[in-house]
Amino acid sequence: MLTFICLLALAGTLGGCAVNPATGRTDFVMMSEQQEIDLGRSYSQEVAKQYPRYPDEKLQAYVQQVGERVARASDRSNLQYYFTVIDSPDINAFAVPGGYIYIHRGLLAYLNSEAELAAVLGHEIGHVTARHSVRQQSQSTAWNILSQAVAIGTGVGAAGDITNVLGTSVVRGYGRDMELEADGLGAKYLARAGYDSTAMIQVVRVLKNQEDYAQEQARKRGEAVEPVGYHGLFDTHPDNDKRLQQVVGPAQALASKQQEVGRERFLQHLEGLPFGDSESTGILRGRNFYHGELDFTLSFPAGWGVLNQPSALVGYTPDKSAYIGMKLVQRDGRLTPLEYLRKGAGGRLADEESLQQAGLEGATAVVPGSPARRVAVIYQQQRAYLFVGAVKGRGSLEGQDDAFLQVIRSFRPLKAEERKLAQPQRLSIVQAKAGQTLEQLARTNGGSEIVANEALRLLNDLYPIGQPKAGDSLKIVR
């Protein structure tokens, strides 16, 4: 009885019931609006460290302008909203509390109108206005507090690790109910702002087609099919999804006579947009990686996958059982490469070897342990590149060590003729002529042969077999 009274008292101190400004429901939250804004500001600083800002201020200003127009029509128009384009080829967008909204450059490439851009931003504004991240954070905090009280009263610890709930949610999504709610709110804000609210369904269709294509390509390569992170919530095609139709449908009642689409205006802002990797992050071509700004190239074994992240370049075996990562680190000019490795490993090294390749000084060794790791460092001018290779589980380093060394020893400065390979592919906007197919259009205008016809159709919302009409403005890749 005493424990029950204590829990009631504790529950009284949580004090988190508030009317949701977007839905009208009473939600359980554990922070004020000012605390939410402060949390968002803190998260935005962390996002800036992890995700590079795309360095085209004209495009940034355009996205901010479209976002603000939708935000003014939202249920929390009092907030100050910040919209940022991230320099990443990923097809993603996310929001953090308090009005900080991010869209990846890779997603912009697949949109086809200003209304579709507004739909993506409106969806993310919906997460903010409905306080989805705050609600999940509050539920997580309450669970921690209550479970600690139960542990004190009964000696039983809390079950499960629910840390990092907020960070996981904002990037990967919130589950179908919250995602659908954000779609409905976003469509409502689109209609209020004078955009075509059906753009919300068009965006989901584009994303679903992209997901289907990516999974089909993975199956052809014999790889495991993984779910797509952004909006990968629909088993059926969105045009046939009743729940999506139900949440978006009411927005049509708010639509004015003038429902903007803004296709041409939007496409003009995509001219020259990098497609895939950008010059500042380095370019992957097949199994070779080229970085013009940092003046280096390296290669990975045939069949390996490569993940190019802002903080590291990671190569991995087809079964993902072995990885080698490379990152730029702070060079200590007082230390030789071997001394650098010894310091980092606390002196525990085996098979030490000095490296001299293409005029660069380096060293490699094995860090003993379970698992053992292959490490290396290569100096280039004032920069240092650290490599770490490891095998997951109980696998033996010896089974992949030759491949790790192959990657390390391939690192060298760019040759003059390779510098053009460090330049990204870019979108170009062209106009279709009567009877001209997408394939003919790409060839006639010097489009890249690297980009498959299916990918071009995805870029232009013509997937899987559509063809352009005369006069259509289309994206090709040069």
FENPE-V814431 format. One record per residue. N is the residue number from 0. RES is the residue in one letter. NEAR is the number of other ideal C-beta (glycine too) atoms within 10 Angstrom. D_CENTER is the distance of its C-alpha to the mean C-alpha in Angstrom with 1 decimal. Layout:
# FENPE-V814431
n res near d_center
N RES NEAR D_CENTER
N RES NEAR D_CENTER
This chain:
# FENPE-V814431
n res near d_center
0 M 5 49.7
1 L 7 48.9
2 T 12 45.4
3 F 9 44.9
4 I 9 46.2
5 C 13 43.9
6 L 14 40.8
7 L 9 42.1
8 A 10 42.5
9 L 14 39.0
10 A 14 37.5
11 G 8 39.4
12 T 8 37.8
13 L 15 34.2
14 G 9 35.0
15 G 17 31.7
16 C 9 32.7
17 A 19 31.7
18 V 9 31.7
19 N 17 28.2
20 P 17 28.4
21 A 23 26.4
22 T 16 27.9
23 G 8 31.3
24 R 9 31.0
25 T 10 31.9
26 D 19 29.0
27 F 12 29.1
28 V 23 27.4
29 M 18 28.3
30 M 18 27.5
31 S 10 28.8
32 E 17 26.9
33 Q 9 27.5
34 Q 14 26.1
35 E 21 23.0
36 I 17 22.7
37 D 14 23.5
38 L 19 20.8
39 G 23 18.2
40 R 15 19.5
41 S 13 19.2
42 Y 19 15.6
43 S 18 14.9
44 Q 10 16.6
45 E 11 14.6
46 V 19 11.2
47 A 14 13.2
48 K 9 14.0
49 Q 11 10.7
50 Y 20 8.8
51 P 15 11.3
52 R 14 12.6
53 Y 22 13.3
54 P 12 17.1
55 D 17 18.5
56 E 10 20.2
57 K 7 21.7
58 L 17 18.4
59 Q 15 17.3
60 A 12 20.7
61 Y 19 20.5
62 V 22 17.3
63 Q 19 18.9
64 Q 11 22.1
65 V 24 20.8
66 G 24 18.9
67 E 16 22.1
68 R 20 24.2
69 V 29 22.5
70 A 26 22.4
71 R 12 26.1
72 A 19 26.7
73 S 24 24.9
74 D 19 26.7
75 R 17 25.7
76 S 16 26.5
77 N 9 28.0
78 L 20 24.7
79 Q 10 23.5
80 Y 22 20.0
81 Y 18 17.6
82 F 26 15.1
83 T 18 12.8
84 V 22 11.1
85 I 24 8.5
86 D 20 9.6
87 S 22 6.9
88 P 20 7.7
89 D 15 4.6
90 I 23 6.1
91 N 20 4.7
92 A 24 6.8
93 F 22 8.4
94 A 26 11.7
95 V 26 13.7
96 P 27 17.5
97 G 26 19.9
98 G 25 18.2
99 Y 26 15.2
100 I 27 12.6
101 Y 23 9.5
102 I 24 8.3
103 H 20 6.3
104 R 23 9.3
105 G 23 8.5
106 L 25 9.0
107 L 23 12.0
108 A 19 13.6
109 Y 19 14.2
110 L 24 15.7
111 N 23 19.5
112 S 22 21.0
113 E 24 20.8
114 A 27 21.5
115 E 26 18.3
116 L 26 16.3
117 A 33 18.5
118 A 30 17.7
119 V 27 14.0
120 L 27 14.9
121 G 36 17.8
122 H 28 15.9
123 E 27 14.0
124 I 31 17.4
125 G 29 18.9
126 H 28 16.9
127 V 28 18.3
128 T 27 21.8
129 A 24 22.1
130 R 24 21.1
131 H 27 19.0
132 S 26 17.4
133 V 26 20.9
134 R 20 22.6
135 Q 19 20.7
136 Q 21 21.2
137 S 20 24.9
138 Q 17 25.4
139 S 17 24.1
140 T 18 26.4
141 A 17 29.3
142 W 15 29.0
143 N 13 29.1
144 I 16 32.1
145 L 15 34.0
146 S 16 33.4
147 Q 13 34.8
148 A 17 37.8
149 V 16 38.4
150 A 12 38.2
151 I 11 40.8
152 G 13 43.1
153 T 9 42.9
154 G 7 41.7
155 V 10 38.8
156 G 9 35.4
157 A 15 32.2
158 A 9 30.6
159 G 7 27.0
160 D 7 24.3
161 I 14 22.4
162 T 10 21.0
163 N 9 17.4
164 V 16 17.3
165 L 20 15.8
166 G 14 12.9
167 T 12 12.0
168 S 20 12.6
169 V 22 10.7
170 V 18 7.2
171 R 14 8.6
172 G 22 11.3
173 Y 20 15.0
174 G 12 17.0
175 R 12 18.8
176 D 11 21.3
177 M 19 19.2
178 E 23 16.8
179 L 20 20.0
180 E 20 21.4
181 A 27 18.6
182 D 26 19.2
183 G 24 22.9
184 L 25 22.6
185 G 30 20.4
186 A 30 22.9
187 K 26 25.7
188 Y 31 24.3
189 L 32 23.9
190 A 24 27.5
191 R 21 28.7
192 A 22 27.1
193 G 17 28.8
194 Y 31 26.0
195 D 24 26.3
196 S 27 24.9
197 T 20 24.7
198 A 28 21.7
199 M 33 19.8
200 I 19 21.1
201 Q 20 20.4
202 V 29 16.7
203 V 23 16.6
204 R 18 18.8
205 V 25 16.6
206 L 23 13.7
207 K 22 16.3
208 N 20 17.7
209 Q 22 14.5
210 E 20 14.2
211 D 15 18.0
212 Y 17 17.8
213 A 17 15.2
214 Q 16 17.3
215 E 12 20.5
216 Q 14 19.5
217 A 13 18.7
218 R 11 22.1
219 K 8 23.8
220 R 9 22.7
221 G 8 23.9
222 E 14 20.6
223 A 9 19.7
224 V 12 17.9
225 E 10 14.9
226 P 11 13.6
227 V 18 10.5
228 G 14 8.2
229 Y 22 8.3
230 H 24 12.0
231 G 19 13.2
232 L 24 16.3
233 F 19 19.0
234 D 7 21.4
235 T 10 23.5
236 H 12 22.8
237 P 22 22.0
238 D 12 25.3
239 N 9 27.1
240 D 20 25.3
241 K 8 28.0
242 R 14 26.0
243 L 24 23.5
244 Q 12 26.6
245 Q 11 28.3
246 V 21 25.7
247 V 26 25.2
248 G 14 28.8
249 P 13 30.4
250 A 23 28.6
251 Q 14 30.8
252 A 9 33.8
253 L 14 32.4
254 A 17 31.8
255 S 11 34.1
256 K 5 36.0
257 Q 8 33.6
258 Q 17 30.1
259 E 18 28.2
260 V 18 25.8
261 G 17 25.5
262 R 15 24.5
263 E 11 26.3
264 R 13 25.3
265 F 21 21.6
266 L 18 21.9
267 Q 11 23.9
268 H 19 20.9
269 L 20 18.9
270 E 11 21.8
271 G 13 20.8
272 L 21 17.0
273 P 23 15.6
274 F 24 14.6
275 G 20 12.5
276 D 22 12.8
277 S 23 14.5
278 E 16 17.7
279 S 16 16.6
280 T 20 14.1
281 G 20 16.6
282 I 21 17.2
283 L 17 17.4
284 R 14 20.3
285 G 10 21.4
286 R 17 21.9
287 N 15 22.5
288 F 25 20.3
289 Y 22 21.5
290 H 20 20.8
291 G 19 23.1
292 E 10 22.8
293 L 17 23.4
294 D 15 25.8
295 F 22 25.1
296 T 23 24.4
297 L 23 24.3
298 S 17 24.3
299 F 23 23.3
300 P 17 25.7
301 A 8 25.8
302 G 10 23.8
303 W 17 21.3
304 G 15 17.5
305 V 14 15.5
306 L 12 12.1
307 N 19 11.6
308 Q 14 9.8
309 P 14 11.0
310 S 11 13.4
311 A 13 14.7
312 L 23 15.4
313 V 17 16.0
314 G 24 18.3
315 Y 17 19.3
316 T 20 22.1
317 P 15 21.9
318 D 9 22.7
319 K 11 20.2
320 S 13 23.3
321 A 24 23.2
322 Y 19 20.7
323 I 26 21.3
324 G 17 19.1
325 M 22 19.9
326 K 15 19.2
327 L 15 21.0
328 V 13 23.4
329 Q 8 26.3
330 R 18 29.4
331 D 11 32.7
332 G 7 35.4
333 R 7 38.1
334 L 16 36.9
335 T 15 37.2
336 P 21 34.3
337 L 18 36.2
338 E 13 36.9
339 Y 21 33.2
340 L 22 32.4
341 R 17 35.4
342 K 11 34.4
343 G 16 30.9
344 A 17 32.3
345 G 8 35.2
346 G 8 37.6
347 R 11 37.0
348 L 18 36.5
349 A 10 38.1
350 D 12 38.5
351 E 12 38.0
352 E 12 38.0
353 S 12 37.8
354 L 19 35.9
355 Q 9 37.0
356 Q 14 34.9
357 A 14 35.1
358 G 8 36.5
359 L 17 33.9
360 E 14 35.0
361 G 25 33.2
362 A 22 33.9
363 T 24 32.7
364 A 22 33.9
365 V 21 33.3
366 V 20 32.6
367 P 14 34.8
368 G 11 33.8
369 S 5 32.5
370 P 15 30.2
371 A 18 31.3
372 R 18 28.7
373 R 25 29.1
374 V 22 28.4
375 A 25 28.9
376 V 25 28.7
377 I 25 29.4
378 Y 19 30.6
379 Q 20 30.0
380 Q 10 31.8
381 Q 8 30.5
382 R 14 27.3
383 A 20 26.9
384 Y 22 24.5
385 L 19 24.4
386 F 23 24.0
387 V 18 23.9
388 G 25 24.5
389 A 19 25.1
390 V 21 25.9
391 K 13 24.8
392 G 6 27.5
393 R 7 31.0
394 G 14 30.4
395 S 11 32.5
396 L 19 31.2
397 E 10 34.0
398 G 12 32.5
399 Q 20 29.5
400 D 17 31.0
401 D 10 32.2
402 A 18 28.7
403 F 26 27.3
404 L 18 30.1
405 Q 14 29.6
406 V 23 26.1
407 I 23 27.5
408 R 17 30.5
409 S 17 28.7
410 F 22 27.2
411 R 18 29.2
412 P 15 29.3
413 L 17 28.7
414 K 10 31.8
415 A 6 32.7
416 E 7 32.1
417 E 14 28.6
418 R 12 27.3
419 K 10 26.7
420 L 15 24.4
421 A 21 22.1
422 Q 13 21.7
423 P 19 18.7
424 Q 18 19.3
425 R 17 19.2
426 L 18 19.6
427 S 20 23.2
428 I 17 24.8
429 V 19 28.1
430 Q 13 30.6
431 A 19 31.9
432 K 13 35.7
433 A 7 37.8
434 G 8 37.5
435 Q 18 34.7
436 T 12 32.2
437 L 21 28.5
438 E 13 29.4
439 Q 14 32.4
440 L 21 30.4
441 A 22 27.9
442 R 12 30.8
443 T 12 33.1
444 N 14 30.6
445 G 10 29.6
446 G 20 26.3
447 S 16 24.6
448 E 8 25.9
449 I 12 22.9
450 V 18 20.9
451 A 11 22.4
452 N 14 24.2
453 E 16 22.0
454 A 18 18.9
455 L 21 20.9
456 R 20 21.9
457 L 22 18.4
458 L 24 17.8
459 N 22 21.0
460 D 19 21.0
461 L 19 23.9
462 Y 20 22.6
463 P 11 24.5
464 I 8 27.8
465 G 11 28.0
466 Q 16 29.7
467 P 20 29.7
468 K 10 32.7
469 A 10 34.9
470 G 9 33.5
471 D 17 29.9
472 S 16 27.4
473 L 23 24.9
474 K 22 22.0
475 I 23 22.8
476 V 21 21.3
477 R 15 23.6
